[in-house]
Amino acid sequence: MAVIPVYEGKEPYIFVSYSHRDSGTVLPVISGLYEDKYRVWYDEGIAPGSEWPHNIAVHLEHAAVVAAFISDNSKASINCENEIVRAAELGKDMVVYQVDGRDHELLRDCPHAGDADSLKALLDDNL
């Protein structure tokens, strides 16, 4: 799959939190969002040699909504956990895409999606 361009502008955008182990499921969804003209930022937007944690923090802070792709893999990832905790601390609107039917304790009250169409409907409600 070709690299999906990331959004780097001032308009509201979606921050995507996911485990790279789930790329086969997540990247086609991100690609579909991009094709449908959603502004999306995910970690492909981190320039080589830049400070990873700082870059994530800046993009989380400026995101309009966080789409958290939850799976056993993401729950085991310290990076994904840190993103979710920080987004909650910032009071970000969050939507959950259940990759493998899993949930996250911090996200139980957030809107949940199990497919790309329901995710888009939730994002439309939160952007």
C-alpha positions as CSV (number, residue, x, y, z in Angstrom):
1,M,0.0,0.0,0.0
2,A,1.3,3.5,-0.9
3,V,2.0,5.9,1.9
4,I,-1.1,7.9,2.7
5,P,-0.3,11.7,3.0
6,V,-0.7,13.2,6.4
7,Y,-2.4,16.5,7.1
8,E,-0.1,19.3,8.3
9,G,-2.3,22.4,8.4
10,K,-4.4,24.6,10.6
11,E,-7.8,23.1,9.8
12,P,-9.4,20.6,12.2
13,Y,-8.0,17.1,11.7
14,I,-8.2,13.6,13.0
15,F,-5.3,12.1,15.0
16,V,-5.1,8.4,14.5
17,S,-3.7,6.2,17.3
18,Y,-3.0,2.6,16.4
19,S,-0.5,-0.3,16.7
20,H,1.7,-0.9,13.7
21,R,0.9,-4.5,14.1
22,D,-2.6,-3.7,13.0
23,S,-1.4,-1.8,9.9
24,G,-3.1,-4.3,7.6
25,T,-6.5,-3.3,9.1
26,V,-5.9,0.3,9.9
27,L,-4.1,1.7,6.9
28,P,-6.9,0.8,4.4
29,V,-9.3,2.7,6.8
30,I,-7.0,5.7,6.9
31,S,-6.7,5.6,3.1
32,G,-10.5,5.6,2.8
33,L,-10.7,8.6,5.1
34,Y,-8.1,10.4,3.0
35,E,-9.9,9.6,-0.2
36,D,-13.1,10.9,1.3
37,K,-11.3,14.2,2.0
38,Y,-10.9,13.8,5.8
39,R,-7.9,15.6,7.2
40,V,-5.9,12.8,8.9
41,W,-2.6,12.8,10.9
42,Y,-0.9,9.5,11.9
43,D,2.6,8.7,12.8
44,E,3.8,8.5,9.2
45,G,3.9,12.3,9.5
46,I,6.9,12.1,11.9
47,A,10.0,13.2,10.0
48,P,13.0,11.0,10.3
49,G,15.4,12.3,13.0
50,S,12.7,14.3,14.8
51,E,11.7,13.8,18.4
52,W,9.0,11.2,18.3
53,P,7.3,12.0,21.7
54,H,7.3,15.7,21.1
55,N,5.9,15.3,17.6
56,I,3.1,13.1,18.9
57,A,2.3,15.5,21.7
58,V,2.1,18.5,19.4
59,H,-0.2,16.7,17.0
60,L,-2.4,15.4,19.8
61,E,-2.7,18.9,21.2
62,H,-3.9,20.4,18.0
63,A,-6.2,17.5,16.8
64,A,-9.9,18.1,16.7
65,V,-10.7,14.4,17.4
66,V,-8.7,11.3,18.2
67,A,-9.6,8.0,16.4
68,A,-8.3,5.2,18.6
69,F,-8.0,1.8,16.8
70,I,-8.2,-0.6,19.8
71,S,-6.9,-4.1,19.6
72,D,-4.9,-6.5,21.8
73,N,-1.9,-5.1,20.0
74,S,-2.7,-1.5,20.8
75,K,-3.5,-2.3,24.4
76,A,0.0,-3.9,24.7
77,S,1.7,-0.8,23.1
78,I,3.1,1.7,25.5
79,N,3.0,4.3,22.7
80,C,-0.8,3.8,22.1
81,E,-1.5,3.8,25.8
82,N,0.4,7.1,26.2
83,E,-1.5,8.6,23.3
84,I,-4.9,7.6,24.8
85,V,-4.0,8.9,28.3
86,R,-2.7,12.2,26.9
87,A,-5.7,12.7,24.7
88,A,-8.0,12.1,27.8
89,E,-5.9,14.6,29.8
90,L,-6.4,17.1,27.1
91,G,-10.1,16.5,27.0
92,K,-10.1,15.5,23.3
93,D,-13.1,14.1,21.6
94,M,-12.4,10.5,21.0
95,V,-13.9,7.8,18.9
96,V,-13.0,4.1,19.1
97,Y,-12.6,1.7,16.2
98,Q,-12.7,-1.8,17.5
99,V,-10.1,-3.7,15.4
100,D,-10.7,-7.0,17.0
101,G,-13.7,-6.4,19.2
102,R,-11.6,-5.2,22.1
103,D,-12.4,-2.2,24.3
104,H,-10.3,0.1,26.4
105,E,-11.1,1.0,30.0
106,L,-10.5,4.7,29.4
107,L,-12.6,4.7,26.3
108,R,-15.8,2.9,27.4
109,D,-17.9,6.0,27.3
110,C,-16.6,7.1,23.9
111,P,-18.6,6.4,20.7
112,H,-17.5,3.0,19.1
113,A,-17.3,1.8,15.5
114,G,-16.6,-1.6,14.1
115,D,-16.3,-0.7,10.4
116,A,-15.2,2.2,8.2
117,D,-18.7,3.6,7.5
118,S,-19.7,3.8,11.2
119,L,-16.3,5.4,11.9
120,K,-17.0,8.1,9.3
121,A,-20.4,8.8,10.8
122,L,-18.9,9.2,14.3
123,L,-16.1,11.4,12.9
124,D,-18.7,13.6,11.2
125,D,-20.5,14.0,14.5
126,N,-17.2,15.0,16.3
127,L,-15.5,17.3,13.7
